[in-house]
Amino acid sequence: MLWLAFSAGGMLSALLVPVLLLLFGLAFPLGLLPAPDHAHLHALVRSPVTRLVLLALTVLALFHAAHRLRYTVRDGLQLKRLERLVDALCYGGAVAGSALAAYLLATIS
């Protein structure tokens, strides 16, 4: 199940994050596409389905990144002696980021 979450996070991150960055980072600010108004985006984000999708994308992406970073630090930098600390920092950061995302999505009014 953990491997499934890792691969799902990588796939969703690779497919959805670049599109969101392209739209909200370039196309809308540069006027290449008409930007949605604030009321429309607010109504979209208030939907429970949208909140669940955003939370799933965030959680899976954070745990995918934590897993990759863990093995990069452990094997790439040869810091196997600090394995427990690296694990705690990587996965703890993913848990903290997931909790923050859940809190922020839950408090949108």
MMTF fields as JSON, N, C-alpha, C and O atoms, coordinates in Angstrom:
{
  "mmtfVersion": "1.0.0",
  "mmtfProducer": "UNKNOWN",
  "numBonds": 435,
  "numAtoms": 436,
  "numGroups": 109,
  "numChains": 1,
  "numModels": 1,
  "chainsPerModel": [1],
  "groupsPerChain": [109],
  "chainIdList": ["A"],
  "bondAtomList": [4, 2, 8, 6, 12, 10, 16, 14, 20, 18, 24, 22, 28, 26, 32, 30, 36, 34, 40, 38, 44, 42, 48, 46, 52, 50, 56, 54, 60, 58, 64, 62, 68, 66, 72, 70, 76, 74, 80, 78, 84, 82, 88, 86, 92, 90, 96, 94, 100, 98, 104, 102, 108, 106, 112, 110, 116, 114, 120, 118, 124, 122, 128, 126, 132, 130, 136, 134, 140, 138, 144, 142, 148, 146, 152, 150, 156, 154, 160, 158, 164, 162, 168, 166, 172, 170, 176, 174, 180, 178, 184, 182, 188, 186, 192, 190, 196, 194, 200, 198, 204, 202, 208, 206, 212, 210, 216, 214, 220, 218, 224, 222, 228, 226, 232, 230, 236, 234, 240, 238, 244, 242, 248, 246, 252, 250, 256, 254, 260, 258, 264, 262, 268, 266, 272, 270, 276, 274, 280, 278, 284, 282, 288, 286, 292, 290, 296, 294, 300, 298, 304, 302, 308, 306, 312, 310, 316, 314, 320, 318, 324, 322, 328, 326, 332, 330, 336, 334, 340, 338, 344, 342, 348, 346, 352, 350, 356, 354, 360, 358, 364, 362, 368, 366, 372, 370, 376, 374, 380, 378, 384, 382, 388, 386, 392, 390, 396, 394, 400, 398, 404, 402, 408, 406, 412, 410, 416, 414, 420, 418, 424, 422, 428, 426, 432, 430],
  "bondOrderList": [1, 1, 1, 1, 1, 1, 1, 1, 1, 1, 1, 1, 1, 1, 1, 1, 1, 1, 1, 1, 1, 1, 1, 1, 1, 1, 1, 1, 1, 1, 1, 1, 1, 1, 1, 1, 1, 1, 1, 1, 1, 1, 1, 1, 1, 1, 1, 1, 1, 1, 1, 1, 1, 1, 1, 1, 1, 1, 1, 1, 1, 1, 1, 1, 1, 1, 1, 1, 1, 1, 1, 1, 1, 1, 1, 1, 1, 1, 1, 1, 1, 1, 1, 1, 1, 1, 1, 1, 1, 1, 1, 1, 1, 1, 1, 1, 1, 1, 1, 1, 1, 1, 1, 1, 1, 1, 1, 1],
  "groupList": [{"groupName": "MET", "atomNameList": ["N", "CA", "C", "O"], "elementList": ["N", "C", "C", "O"], "formalChargeList": [0, 0, 0, 0], "bondAtomList": [1, 0, 2, 1, 3, 2], "bondOrderList": [1, 1, 2], "singleLetterCode": "M", "chemCompType": "L-PEPTIDE LINKING"}, {"groupName": "LEU", "atomNameList": ["N", "CA", "C", "O"], "elementList": ["N", "C", "C", "O"], "formalChargeList": [0, 0, 0, 0], "bondAtomList": [1, 0, 2, 1, 3, 2], "bondOrderList": [1, 1, 2], "singleLetterCode": "L", "chemCompType": "L-PEPTIDE LINKING"}, {"groupName": "TRP", "atomNameList": ["N", "CA", "C", "O"], "elementList": ["N", "C", "C", "O"], "formalChargeList": [0, 0, 0, 0], "bondAtomList": [1, 0, 2, 1, 3, 2], "bondOrderList": [1, 1, 2], "singleLetterCode": "W", "chemCompType": "L-PEPTIDE LINKING"}, {"groupName": "ALA", "atomNameList": ["N", "CA", "C", "O"], "elementList": ["N", "C", "C", "O"], "formalChargeList": [0, 0, 0, 0], "bondAtomList": [1, 0, 2, 1, 3, 2], "bondOrderList": [1, 1, 2], "singleLetterCode": "A", "chemCompType": "L-PEPTIDE LINKING"}, {"groupName": "PHE", "atomNameList": ["N", "CA", "C", "O"], "elementList": ["N", "C", "C", "O"], "formalChargeList": [0, 0, 0, 0], "bondAtomList": [1, 0, 2, 1, 3, 2], "bondOrderList": [1, 1, 2], "singleLetterCode": "F", "chemCompType": "L-PEPTIDE LINKING"}, {"groupName": "SER", "atomNameList": ["N", "CA", "C", "O"], "elementList": ["N", "C", "C", "O"], "formalChargeList": [0, 0, 0, 0], "bondAtomList": [1, 0, 2, 1, 3, 2], "bondOrderList": [1, 1, 2], "singleLetterCode": "S", "chemCompType": "L-PEPTIDE LINKING"}, {"groupName": "GLY", "atomNameList": ["N", "CA", "C", "O"], "elementList": ["N", "C", "C", "O"], "formalChargeList": [0, 0, 0, 0], "bondAtomList": [1, 0, 2, 1, 3, 2], "bondOrderList": [1, 1, 2], "singleLetterCode": "G", "chemCompType": "PEPTIDE LINKING"}, {"groupName": "VAL", "atomNameList": ["N", "CA", "C", "O"], "elementList": ["N", "C", "C", "O"], "formalChargeList": [0, 0, 0, 0], "bondAtomList": [1, 0, 2, 1, 3, 2], "bondOrderList": [1, 1, 2], "singleLetterCode": "V", "chemCompType": "L-PEPTIDE LINKING"}, {"groupName": "PRO", "atomNameList": ["N", "CA", "C", "O"], "elementList": ["N", "C", "C", "O"], "formalChargeList": [0, 0, 0, 0], "bondAtomList": [1, 0, 2, 1, 3, 2], "bondOrderList": [1, 1, 2], "singleLetterCode": "P", "chemCompType": "L-PEPTIDE LINKING"}, {"groupName": "ASP", "atomNameList": ["N", "CA", "C", "O"], "elementList": ["N", "C", "C", "O"], "formalChargeList": [0, 0, 0, 0], "bondAtomList": [1, 0, 2, 1, 3, 2], "bondOrderList": [1, 1, 2], "singleLetterCode": "D", "chemCompType": "L-PEPTIDE LINKING"}, {"groupName": "HIS", "atomNameList": ["N", "CA", "C", "O"], "elementList": ["N", "C", "C", "O"], "formalChargeList": [0, 0, 0, 0], "bondAtomList": [1, 0, 2, 1, 3, 2], "bondOrderList": [1, 1, 2], "singleLetterCode": "H", "chemCompType": "L-PEPTIDE LINKING"}, {"groupName": "ARG", "atomNameList": ["N", "CA", "C", "O"], "elementList": ["N", "C", "C", "O"], "formalChargeList": [0, 0, 0, 0], "bondAtomList": [1, 0, 2, 1, 3, 2], "bondOrderList": [1, 1, 2], "singleLetterCode": "R", "chemCompType": "L-PEPTIDE LINKING"}, {"groupName": "THR", "atomNameList": ["N", "CA", "C", "O"], "elementList": ["N", "C", "C", "O"], "formalChargeList": [0, 0, 0, 0], "bondAtomList": [1, 0, 2, 1, 3, 2], "bondOrderList": [1, 1, 2], "singleLetterCode": "T", "chemCompType": "L-PEPTIDE LINKING"}, {"groupName": "TYR", "atomNameList": ["N", "CA", "C", "O"], "elementList": ["N", "C", "C", "O"], "formalChargeList": [0, 0, 0, 0], "bondAtomList": [1, 0, 2, 1, 3, 2], "bondOrderList": [1, 1, 2], "singleLetterCode": "Y", "chemCompType": "L-PEPTIDE LINKING"}, {"groupName": "GLN", "atomNameList": ["N", "CA", "C", "O"], "elementList": ["N", "C", "C", "O"], "formalChargeList": [0, 0, 0, 0], "bondAtomList": [1, 0, 2, 1, 3, 2], "bondOrderList": [1, 1, 2], "singleLetterCode": "Q", "chemCompType": "L-PEPTIDE LINKING"}, {"groupName": "LYS", "atomNameList": ["N", "CA", "C", "O"], "elementList": ["N", "C", "C", "O"], "formalChargeList": [0, 0, 0, 0], "bondAtomList": [1, 0, 2, 1, 3, 2], "bondOrderList": [1, 1, 2], "singleLetterCode": "K", "chemCompType": "L-PEPTIDE LINKING"}, {"groupName": "GLU", "atomNameList": ["N", "CA", "C", "O"], "elementList": ["N", "C", "C", "O"], "formalChargeList": [0, 0, 0, 0], "bondAtomList": [1, 0, 2, 1, 3, 2], "bondOrderList": [1, 1, 2], "singleLetterCode": "E", "chemCompType": "L-PEPTIDE LINKING"}, {"groupName": "CYS", "atomNameList": ["N", "CA", "C", "O"], "elementList": ["N", "C", "C", "O"], "formalChargeList": [0, 0, 0, 0], "bondAtomList": [1, 0, 2, 1, 3, 2], "bondOrderList": [1, 1, 2], "singleLetterCode": "C", "chemCompType": "L-PEPTIDE LINKING"}, {"groupName": "ILE", "atomNameList": ["N", "CA", "C", "O"], "elementList": ["N", "C", "C", "O"], "formalChargeList": [0, 0, 0, 0], "bondAtomList": [1, 0, 2, 1, 3, 2], "bondOrderList": [1, 1, 2], "singleLetterCode": "I", "chemCompType": "L-PEPTIDE LINKING"}],
  "groupTypeList": [0, 1, 2, 1, 3, 4, 5, 3, 6, 6, 0, 1, 5, 3, 1, 1, 7, 8, 7, 1, 1, 1, 1, 4, 6, 1, 3, 4, 8, 1, 6, 1, 1, 8, 3, 8, 9, 10, 3, 10, 1, 10, 3, 1, 7, 11, 5, 8, 7, 12, 11, 1, 7, 1, 1, 3, 1, 12, 7, 1, 3, 1, 4, 10, 3, 3, 10, 11, 1, 11, 13, 12, 7, 11, 9, 6, 1, 14, 1, 15, 11, 1, 16, 11, 1, 7, 9, 3, 1, 17, 13, 6, 6, 3, 7, 3, 6, 5, 3, 1, 3, 3, 13, 1, 1, 3, 12, 18, 5],
  "groupIdList": [1, 2, 3, 4, 5, 6, 7, 8, 9, 10, 11, 12, 13, 14, 15, 16, 17, 18, 19, 20, 21, 22, 23, 24, 25, 26, 27, 28, 29, 30, 31, 32, 33, 34, 35, 36, 37, 38, 39, 40, 41, 42, 43, 44, 45, 46, 47, 48, 49, 50, 51, 52, 53, 54, 55, 56, 57, 58, 59, 60, 61, 62, 63, 64, 65, 66, 67, 68, 69, 70, 71, 72, 73, 74, 75, 76, 77, 78, 79, 80, 81, 82, 83, 84, 85, 86, 87, 88, 89, 90, 91, 92, 93, 94, 95, 96, 97, 98, 99, 100, 101, 102, 103, 104, 105, 106, 107, 108, 109],
  "secStructList": [7, 2, 2, 2, 2, 2, 2, 2, 2, 2, 2, 2, 2, 2, 2, 2, 2, 2, 2, 2, 2, 0, 0, 0, 0, 0, 0, 6, 6, 6, 6, 1, 1, 7, 7, 7, 7, 2, 2, 2, 2, 2, 2, 2, 2, 2, 1, 2, 2, 2, 2, 2, 2, 2, 2, 2, 2, 2, 2, 2, 2, 2, 2, 2, 2, 2, 2, 2, 2, 2, 2, 0, 0, 0, 0, 0, 6, 6, 7, 4, 4, 4, 2, 2, 2, 2, 2, 2, 2, 2, 2, 2, 2, 2, 2, 2, 2, 2, 2, 2, 2, 2, 2, 2, 2, 2, 6, 7, 7],
  "xCoordList": [0.816, 0.0, 0.863, 0.504, 2.008, 2.881, 3.459, 3.582, 3.811, 4.362, 3.299, 3.614, 2.054, 0.959, 0.796, 0.59, 0.889, 0.787, 1.957, 1.777, 3.158, 4.33, 4.16, 4.395, 3.756, 3.618, 2.441, 2.522, 1.354, 0.213, 0.602, 0.203, 1.374, 1.825, 2.707, 2.59, 3.587, 4.444, 3.665, 3.926, 2.702, 1.919, 1.035, 0.994, 0.334, -0.529, 0.283, -0.125, 1.427, 2.279, 2.768, 2.795, 3.152, 3.673, 2.599, 2.89, 1.368, 0.305, -0.433, -0.74, -0.716, -1.585, -0.851, -1.288, 0.249, 0.944, 1.471, 1.313, 2.085, 2.526, 1.376, 1.538, 0.227, -0.926, -1.389, -1.657, -1.482, -1.895, -0.892, -1.277, 0.39, 1.412, 1.366, 1.526, 1.149, 1.064, -0.13, -0.011, -1.272, -2.467, -2.344, -2.484, -2.081, -2.111, -0.798, -0.766, 0.281, 1.563, 1.906, 2.634, 1.383, 1.725, 0.513, 0.38, -0.364, -1.442, -2.402, -2.724, -2.853, -3.776, -3.084, -3.603, -1.926, -1.286, -0.845, -0.884, -0.43, 0.029, -1.108, -0.879, -2.316, -3.466, -3.599, -4.343, -2.903, -3.014, -4.372, -4.889, -4.928, -6.275, -7.058, -6.479, -8.356, -9.141, -9.15, -9.483, -8.788, -8.714, -10.105, -10.947, -10.355, -11.648, -11.714, -10.699, -12.902, -13.024, -12.969, -13.091, -12.783, -12.61, -13.826, -13.676, -15.002, -16.229, -16.331, -16.753, -15.945, -16.003, -15.0, -15.351, -13.766, -12.762, -13.134, -12.92, -13.688, -14.1, -15.212, -15.187, -16.168, -17.252, -16.707, -17.171, -15.734, -15.135, -14.397, -14.529, -13.629, -12.845, -13.73, -13.34, -14.892, -15.803, -16.465, -17.019, -16.427, -17.031, -16.25, -15.021, -16.937, -16.242, -15.43, -14.377, -15.914, -15.181, -13.86, -12.827, -13.886, -12.661, -11.683, -10.48, -12.182, -11.315, -10.648, -9.46, -11.408, -10.827, -9.772, -8.735, -10.032, -9.066, -7.787, -6.684, -7.935, -6.759, -5.986, -4.755, -6.695, -6.027, -5.303, -4.162, -5.948, -5.3, -4.065, -3.025, -4.16, -3.013, -1.871, -0.715, -2.184, -1.156, -0.502, 0.725, -1.308, -0.768, 0.09, 1.202, -0.425, 0.343, 1.632, 2.672, 1.572, 2.781, 3.815, 5.01, 3.363, 4.302, 4.966, 6.17, 4.21, 4.812, 5.698, 6.69, 5.354, 6.231, 7.568, 8.636, 7.488, 8.704, 9.515, 10.744, 8.852, 9.561, 10.309, 11.448, 9.678, 10.321, 11.539, 12.597, 11.38, 12.51, 13.648, 14.813, 13.318, 14.336, 15.054, 16.268, 14.305, 14.904, 15.979, 17.087, 15.667, 16.649, 17.77, 18.889, 17.501, 18.573, 19.574, 20.783, 19.084, 19.982, 20.701, 21.906, 19.969, 20.552, 21.572, 22.691, 21.192, 22.069, 22.951, 24.136, 22.387, 23.155, 24.226, 25.339, 23.914, 24.878, 25.609, 26.433, 25.301, 25.957, 25.8, 26.769, 24.604, 24.334, 23.48, 22.509, 23.847, 23.08, 23.123, 22.209, 24.171, 24.273, 23.231, 22.934, 22.68, 21.647, 20.262, 19.375, 20.084, 18.854, 17.603, 16.611, 17.64, 16.455, 16.125, 14.953, 17.134, 16.917, 16.366, 15.433, 16.947, 16.496, 15.05, 14.235, 14.734, 13.361, 12.394, 11.336, 12.764, 11.895, 11.681, 10.563, 12.747, 12.617, 11.789, 10.916, 12.059, 11.345, 9.869, 9.0, 9.597, 8.201, 7.469, 6.263, 8.186, 7.574, 7.172, 6.107, 8.013, 7.66, 6.453, 5.613, 6.362, 5.204, 3.929, 2.872, 4.027, 2.857, 2.442, 1.256, 3.42, 3.115, 2.501, 1.534, 3.056, 2.5, 1.105, 0.249, 0.866, -0.467, -1.471, -2.602, -1.061, -1.951, -2.267, -3.408, -1.266, -1.491, -2.44, -3.333, -2.248, -3.145, -4.566, -5.516, -4.719, -6.062, -6.709, -7.894, -5.943, -6.467, -6.902, -7.995, -6.041, -6.365, -7.573, -8.421, -7.655, -8.818, -10.1, -11.186, -9.974, -11.157, -11.671, -12.856, -10.803, -11.216, -11.599, -11.881, -11.618, -12.056, -13.545, -14.351, -13.88, -15.321, -15.902, -17.089],
  "yCoordList": [-1.201, 0.0, 1.269, 2.273, 1.21, 2.386, 2.657, 3.81, 1.597, 1.777, 2.368, 3.182, 1.96, 2.503, 3.999, 4.765, 4.418, 5.843, 6.619, 7.734, 6.033, 6.683, 6.875, 7.965, 5.823, 5.933, 6.826, 7.555, 6.781, 7.658, 9.119, 9.981, 9.395, 10.765, 11.266, 12.416, 10.41, 10.8, 11.036, 11.994, 10.16, 10.301, 11.549, 12.322, 11.742, 12.928, 14.218, 15.209, 14.199, 15.386, 15.687, 16.844, 14.657, 14.856, 15.312, 16.047, 14.883, 15.23, 16.526, 17.314, 16.753, 17.873, 19.137, 20.238, 19.004, 20.198, 21.077, 22.295, 20.526, 21.41, 22.166, 23.32, 21.524, 22.203, 23.353, 24.451, 23.097, 24.157, 25.303, 26.472, 24.966, 26.016, 26.807, 28.027, 26.122, 26.81, 27.765, 28.908, 27.288, 28.133, 29.306, 30.462, 29.004, 30.052, 30.81, 31.877, 30.292, 30.977, 31.769, 32.759, 31.338, 32.029, 32.49, 33.676, 31.554, 31.87, 32.945, 33.884, 32.824, 33.822, 35.159, 36.199, 35.168, 36.466, 37.21, 38.44, 36.49, 37.149, 37.482, 38.102, 37.085, 37.396, 36.497, 36.823, 35.378, 34.449, 33.755, 33.412, 33.558, 32.996, 33.902, 34.521, 33.983, 34.809, 34.168, 32.993, 34.939, 34.432, 34.315, 35.188, 33.237, 33.144, 34.183, 34.514, 34.687, 35.694, 35.046, 33.83, 35.887, 35.417, 34.637, 33.612, 35.103, 34.446, 33.025, 32.108, 32.851, 31.523, 30.575, 29.444, 31.024, 30.179, 29.872, 28.758, 30.856, 30.648, 29.598, 28.724, 29.685, 28.697, 27.306, 26.306, 27.247, 25.967, 25.334, 24.134, 26.128, 25.608, 25.271, 24.457, 25.867, 25.55, 24.199, 23.657, 23.642, 22.335, 21.249, 21.233, 20.347, 19.276, 18.358, 17.856, 18.144, 17.286, 17.942, 17.273, 19.235, 19.951, 19.937, 19.768, 20.112, 20.082, 18.725, 18.648, 17.653, 16.308, 16.066, 15.461, 16.534, 16.365, 17.149, 16.635, 18.386, 19.193, 18.585, 18.584, 18.072, 17.429, 16.163, 15.934, 15.345, 14.119, 14.454, 13.815, 15.44, 15.839, 16.324, 15.965, 17.132, 17.668, 16.572, 16.503, 15.718, 14.653, 13.685, 13.347, 13.242, 12.288, 12.909, 12.25, 14.162, 14.831, 15.005, 14.818, 15.361, 15.535, 14.219, 14.193, 13.136, 11.857, 11.307, 10.634, 11.583, 11.199, 11.941, 11.344, 13.238, 14.045, 13.613, 13.569, 13.294, 12.853, 11.554, 11.393, 10.635, 9.354, 9.548, 8.965, 10.363, 10.633, 11.332, 10.975, 12.319, 13.053, 12.145, 12.244, 11.268, 10.327, 9.487, 9.374, 8.898, 8.048, 8.85, 8.351, 10.066, 10.911, 11.248, 11.168, 11.621, 11.968, 10.734, 10.772, 9.644, 8.434, 7.784, 7.484, 7.569, 6.858, 7.806, 7.536, 8.905, 9.826, 10.564, 10.735, 11.002, 11.722, 10.811, 11.27, 9.5, 8.499, 8.817, 8.745, 9.161, 9.472, 8.377, 8.666, 7.129, 6.012, 5.988, 5.466, 6.546, 6.548, 7.466, 7.329, 8.386, 9.302, 8.907, 9.752, 7.629, 7.166, 7.514, 7.976, 7.301, 7.588, 9.077, 9.451, 9.921, 11.362, 11.818, 12.619, 11.303, 11.662, 11.204, 11.946, 9.98, 9.487, 10.381, 10.752, 10.718, 11.555, 12.932, 13.447, 13.521, 14.845, 14.796, 15.639, 13.818, 13.737, 13.425, 14.16, 12.343, 11.942, 12.827, 13.037, 13.342, 14.292, 15.567, 16.122, 16.035, 17.205, 16.946, 17.827, 15.73, 15.379, 15.325, 15.77, 14.783, 14.724, 16.141, 16.471, 16.97, 18.342, 19.137, 19.874, 18.989, 19.678, 19.193, 19.984, 17.896, 17.338, 17.855, 18.191, 17.918, 18.433, 19.907, 20.336, 20.675, 22.092, 22.254, 23.1, 21.445, 21.512, 21.147, 21.801, 20.102, 19.704, 20.82, 21.109, 21.438, 22.537, 23.712, 24.253, 24.095, 25.241, 24.959, 25.83, 23.749, 23.411, 23.304, 23.598, 22.887, 22.766, 24.126, 24.266, 25.113, 26.416, 27.417, 28.573, 27.009, 27.923, 28.174, 27.246, 29.431, 29.732, 30.452, 30.779],
  "zCoordList": [0.0, 0.0, 0.0, -0.615, 0.701, 0.715, -0.668, -1.08, -1.38, -2.721, -3.652, -4.52, -3.47, -4.268, -4.022, -4.963, -2.755, -2.438, -3.034, -3.523, -2.995, -3.573, -5.077, -5.598, -5.769, -7.222, -7.606, -8.595, -6.845, -7.136, -6.938, -7.721, -5.902, -5.677, -6.801, -7.223, -7.285, -8.403, -9.675, -10.402, -9.949, -11.171, -11.119, -12.076, -10.01, -9.898, -9.92, -10.526, -9.26, -9.272, -10.676, -11.095, -11.399, -12.749, -13.729, -14.673, -13.511, -14.452, -14.108, -15.004, -12.848, -12.483, -12.065, -12.4, -11.344, -10.851, -11.997, -11.922, -13.047, -14.139, -14.806, -15.201, -14.931, -15.537, -14.651, -15.139, -13.35, -12.43, -12.41, -12.377, -12.43, -12.467, -13.767, -13.761, -14.866, -16.15, -16.177, -16.619, -15.703, -15.712, -14.75, -15.151, -13.465, -12.45, -12.329, -11.716, -12.893, -12.823, -14.068, -13.995, -15.224, -16.469, -17.277, -17.581, -17.621, -18.568, -18.041, -18.768, -16.819, -16.272, -15.992, -16.396, -15.311, -15.042, -16.296, -16.327, -17.323, -18.548, -19.499, -20.538, -19.169, -20.007, -21.217, -22.141, -21.239, -22.362, -22.382, -23.445, -21.225, -21.067, -20.126, -19.234, -20.318, -19.388, -17.995, -17.842, -17.015, -15.642, -15.048, -15.258, -14.305, -13.617, -12.502, -11.888, -12.25, -11.202, -9.817, -9.669, -8.826, -7.456, -6.965, -6.301, -7.279, -6.818, -7.372, -6.669, -8.63, -9.249, -8.583, -8.246, -8.391, -7.74, -6.298, -5.82, -5.61, -4.222, -4.148, -3.281, -5.041, -5.075, -5.411, -4.864, -6.301, -6.67, -5.492, -5.248, -4.771, -3.649, -2.452, -1.616, -2.354, -1.244, -1.43, -0.473, -2.617, -2.866, -2.123, -2.182, -1.43, -0.712, -1.632, -1.239, -2.838, -3.774, -4.166, -4.215, -4.442, -4.786, -3.622, -3.823, -2.421, -1.245, -1.087, -0.777, -1.3, -1.2, -2.27, -1.997, -3.484, -4.567, -4.268, -4.454, -3.809, -3.467, -2.302, -2.307, -1.315, -0.184, -0.622, -0.222, -1.431, -1.922, -2.742, -2.577, -3.62, -4.427, -3.545, -3.771, -2.551, -1.658, -0.833, -0.752, -0.223, 0.636, -0.174, 0.232, -1.313, -2.116, -2.646, -2.674, -3.063, -3.559, -2.448, -2.68, -1.243, -0.129, 0.263, 0.517, 0.315, 0.679, -0.429, -0.15, -1.674, -2.778, -2.671, -2.804, -2.431, -2.295, -1.078, -1.143, 0.023, 1.229, 0.973, 1.412, 0.272, -0.026, -0.93, -0.694, -1.954, -2.856, -2.126, -2.301, -1.315, -0.578, 0.412, 0.587, 1.053, 2.011, 1.345, 1.868, 0.2, -0.461, -1.105, -1.221, -1.521, -2.051, -0.965, -1.185, 0.197, 1.304, 1.823, 2.071, 1.987, 2.565, 1.632, 2.048, 0.383, -0.547, -1.348, -1.543, -1.811, -2.64, -1.865, -2.363, -0.664, 0.163, 1.138, 1.929, 1.077, 1.927, 3.418, 4.174, 3.83, 5.233, 5.873, 6.572, 5.629, 6.177, 7.698, 8.337, 8.278, 9.743, 10.379, 11.566, 9.615, 10.112, 9.611, 9.485, 9.328, 8.691, 9.506, 8.942, 10.799, 11.623, 11.638, 11.582, 11.711, 11.704, 10.356, 10.298, 9.276, 7.931, 7.722, 7.174, 8.16, 8.046, 8.815, 8.306, 10.033, 10.858, 10.225, 10.216, 9.699, 9.091, 7.804, 7.594, 6.953, 5.68, 5.875, 5.405, 6.563, 6.73, 7.734, 7.612, 8.719, 9.641, 8.928, 9.199, 8.019, 7.215, 6.331, 6.148, 5.779, 4.952, 5.79, 5.344, 7.002, 7.883, 8.299, 8.293, 8.66, 9.065, 7.908, 8.103, 6.721, 5.554, 5.216, 4.819, 5.37, 5.121, 6.136, 5.783, 7.395, 8.433, 8.187, 8.357, 7.791, 7.483, 6.303, 6.332, 5.265, 4.105, 4.494, 4.064, 5.31, 5.759, 6.576, 6.408, 7.448, 8.263, 7.381, 7.547, 6.453, 5.585, 4.707, 4.514, 4.177, 3.34, 4.164, 3.666, 5.414, 6.273, 6.746, 7.046, 6.814, 7.352, 6.277, 6.593, 5.023, 3.959, 4.136, 4.199, 4.214, 4.416, 3.234, 3.233]
}
